[in-house]
Amino acid sequence: MGDYDLEILEQYPIQVDNVRKVRGAFLCETDRGLMMLKQAALSKPRMLVMNEIHKAMKKQEHLRCDELIPNREGEFLTATEDGTTYYLKAWYPGRECDVRKHGEILEAARLLAKIHRLMELPGAREGFRSSDLLDEYRRHNREMKKVWSFIRKKPIKGEFESRFLECFEDMYRVAAAVEERLGSSSYRRLQKEAKERGSFIHGEYNYHNILITPEGMTAVNFEHVGRDLQAADLAYFLRKVMEKHQWNEKLGAEILRAYCAVNPLSEEEKEYIALRLSYPEKFWKCANTYYNSNKAWISSKSVEKLRISIEQNEIRKRFLEQIFAFHLEKSGV
């Protein structure tokens, strides 16, 4: 984005006092407070849903978000002469939620529950496809087996390949068991009910997208909003936090209680969360990254990520047994 594109700010009913570049955007000091200008890769239906969610949050006391700012024509997407589109949204001075502070993590879980209670929009169907976790896991499992088959045929194997082959059987059994149990669970019914309610999710609810501001905790970056079971957001949040805390059972139980105190979960939803957390996501990512990279040179960082994904498998299993009373029967390879 060139500085000349900042002329796009003239299309908004604001007075801009100062602009500075930040990662992937421009932070603007205006007469209406801090705002952020970003290049858009978003559809109009997505922008409209984001706006509906932001409006619903604004109506609630103590709920803040990075609301979209319409231009002088009342549109959320604004184009430059070359056709590049941007959007402007409110921003806040503050810092990211500190994953090391249990109090902030629990407050973030409560905030997510409050947001979920507002994110049911039955009329918002255009431009969105519902996610299908079962299809996703089936695809991931085929990809993992493909990588396994490829590595087995390599005449010379490095550290990454050797480690991968050593643990593949155990990791794949878990992945296959998750796929099998998800298929026989209440997932399809929950999926249908969520679709009928018009349930939406944040899509990337983690500590990076939660700001601690003078006015309180603020959820930002709803650009990945989508249609899905809302428990998917909580599962994602739990996974990101637990990976940083070595699957600390006490903290995990507190996060679940904090969320459920505001937005209770059914036993079927808890099983769905446990299944998502059971899946060896990091192992699949390591395999996928390896297959799509330059295999002549595998970085030590890739080997380390693989090692961690293997080591966390057992402690994650114990976590799920303690927090969700969840036991997964492993399928054969």
N, C-alpha and C positions, 0 to 999 in steps of 0.2 A: 504494500500500500504506500503510495507516494504522498508527500505532504499536500500536493495539489488536490488530493481527494478530500482533504479536510474542508474544502468548500461545501461539501455535502451537508455540513452542520448548519449552513445558512438556510437549509430547507426545514429546519426545526424551530419552533417558537421559543427559543432560549437565547440567552446572551452568554457567550463563551468567553471566559476570562483567561484561561490557560489550558494548554493541551500538552500531554507528554505520552511518549510511547511506553507501553507495557507489553508483556508477552502476548502476542497475537491480537492486540487491540490498541485503542487510544483512550486514555483516561482524561476526561474533560471536567474542569472546574467551571461550573455555570452558576447563573443566578438562581437556579432551582436545585442546587446541590451537585454532588459528584455524579457523573454519568460516564458510561462506557460505550464507545463506538466500535462495532465489530463488523467484519465482513461476513456476509450471510451465505450459508449453504443450506438454508432452511426453506421449506415449502410454505406457501400461504396458509394451508390448513393447520400446520404445526404452529405457526405464529399465532393464529387465532385461538388455538387451544391453550397455548402458553398464556395468552392475555386473559382468557377466562379463568384460569387457575390463579393468576396474579390478582385479578379483581376479587375473587372469592377470598383470598388470603387477606387482602386489604380491609375487607369488611369485618375481619376478626381482630379483636384486640390483641396486641402483642405479637402478631404474625407479620413479619416483613420479608420481602423478596426483591429481586432485581427486576421490577416491573418494566414492561416495554413502554417506550415513549413514542407516540405517533408523530409523524411529520405534519407540516402545515396542511397537507391534503387529507389528513386522518389515516394515513397508511403506515404500517409498521416496517415495510421494506422500502428503501430509498435507493435509486439507481444513479450512478455517475454517467457521464457521457459515453463511456466505453461499455456500458451495460452491467458493470460490476454492482452488486447490491450490498447494502449495509443495513444494520439496524442499531438503534440506540436504546440503552436501558439504564435505569437508575442504578447507582452503585453506592457503596458505603465505605467509609474509612474504618479499618479494622484489620484483624489478622485471621488466619485460618484456625479452625477448631484444632486444639492440641490433642492428638491421639493419646498422649501420655497421661492426660488428666482425666481420671475416671468421671469426675463430676460433669465435665463438658461432654463426654461421650454419652452419658446417661441423658443429659438434657437434649442432645442431638437426637436420641432415640424417641424421646417424648415429642420433639418437634416433628419428626417424620410421621408419627401417629396422627398428630393434629392435621398435618398437610393431607394425609391420605383420606381423612374424613371429608375433605373438600374436593377431592379429585375424582368425583363421579360425574361424568358428563354424557348422559345417554344419547344426546343429539349429535355429539361430535364423532362421526364415523368416517367422513370423507378424508381420504389421504392417509389413513392409518391401517396397517395390517397387524392383527394380533400376533404376538410372539407364540411360538410353539416349542416348548422346551424338549419335548419328547423327540421331535424331529431333529432338533439341534444336537442332542446327545447321541442319537443314532449316527448322525454325520460325523461327529467328533470321534466316535468309536471306530468307524470305518477309516478315518484318517490316521488314528493311532496304529491300527493294524497295518496300514499301508507303509507307515514309517518303519515299523518293526520288520516287515518283510524286506524293505529296502536295505536296512542296516545289516540284517542277517546275511545278505548276499555280498556285502562288501568284503573284499579279501583282506584289507588292512583296516583295523578299527582303532580309533583314538579313544581318549578317556571318556568323552561324552557317549560315544557309541557303546562302549563296554558297559558303562553304568546303566545305560538305557536298557540293554538286553538283560542285564542281571535282575532288574526290578520289574521288567515289563509284565511278566505273567501275573504278579500280585496286583499291580496297578490296574491292569486291564480287567481282571476279575471284578474289582470294585466298580469300575466304570460300567461293565456289562450288567452287574447286579443292580446298579442304580437305574439303568435303562429299563431293565425288566420290571423292577418294582414300581417305577413311575408309571409304566404302562398298565399295571394292574391296580393302581391306587385311584383315589378320587380326583386325580388331576384333570381329566377331561370334563367332569362335572363342574369343578371349580372354575375351569377355564370358560365354560359356557355361561355360568352365572356371572362371572366378571364381565364378560362381553355384554350380557343383557343389562347390567347395571351401568355400563359405560365407564368401567374403572380404568384410570390412567395411573402411570407411575412416573416418578422423577426420572428414572433411567440411569442416573449416575450419582446416587446419594452416598457420598463419602465425605471424610473430614476435609478434603480440599474444597468442597463446594458448600461448606458451612462457615460463615464468617462470625467472629466475635466482635461486635461493634459496641460503641457507647450506649446504644439504645437496646442492646440485647442480641441474642442469637438470630442470625439471618440465613435463610436458605437461598442459594443462588444457582445460576447455570442450569436452567430447566430445558436446555436445548435438546436433550436426549429423551424428552418426554415421549411416552409410548403407551400402547394399550397392552395390559398384562395383569396378572394377579399381583395385587399390591404387596403381597408377601415376598415377591421377588426383590423389591427394594430393600426390605429388612434383611433378607438373606445376603444380599450383596454387601450391605453395611456391616453386618455381623462378620462376614468373611474378611473384609478389609481390616476391621479392627482386630479380630482374633489373630490374624496373621502377624500383626505387630505385637501382640501380647502372648504369643506362644499358646494360643487356645486356652487362655485362663478361664477355668470353669466358673469361678465366682463372678468375674466381670461379665461373662456371657449370660449367666442367669439373671444378673441385674439389668442388663440391656433388654432382655426379653420381658422382664417384669415391668420395666419403665415404659416400654411400648404398649404392652397389654393393658396397663392401667388406664390408658387413654383410648386405645382401639383394640379390644379383645380379639384374640385369634381362636379359630376353631381347632379341634384336634387334627382335622384333615389339613388345615393350613400349616400347622406345626410340622406334620409329616412332610409336607411339600418343602418347607424350609430345610428340614433335616436332609432330605434327598439332594437338594441343591448343594448343601454344604458337604455332603458325602462325596460328591463327584470330584475326581482328581483333576480339577481345573488347571492348576499350575503345571501338572505333568503333561496334560494335553497341549498347553501353550508352549512348553519347552519342545515337544515333539514337532509341533506345527512350525515354530520358528526355525528349528533345525532344518526341516525339509525344504523350507522356502528361502534358505540362506546359502551362502557360499560354504559348501561342506568341506572345502579344502583346508579351511582354517576356522576352527571353533574356538570362540573366546573363552577365557577362564570364567568370565561372568556367566556364560551359558551353562557351563559345568556346575557352577555354584548354585544357580537357580534350580537345576535338575536335582542336585543333592538336597536342597532345602525342601523341594516338593516331595521327595521320598521320605525324608525324616519327619515331616509334618503329618504324614498319613496316619501313623499310629496315634499321635496325640490328638489329632482331629477325631479319630474313631472314639477314643475315650471321652472326649468332650461331648460328642453326640449321645453317647450312652448315658452320661450323667445328666445332661441338660434336657434332652428330649426323650430319654428312655428308648433310644432308637438303636436297633440292631439290624445290621444288613447281612443277609445271606449271600455269600459270594457265588457267582455263577462260574462255570468252567470257561476256559479260553476257547 
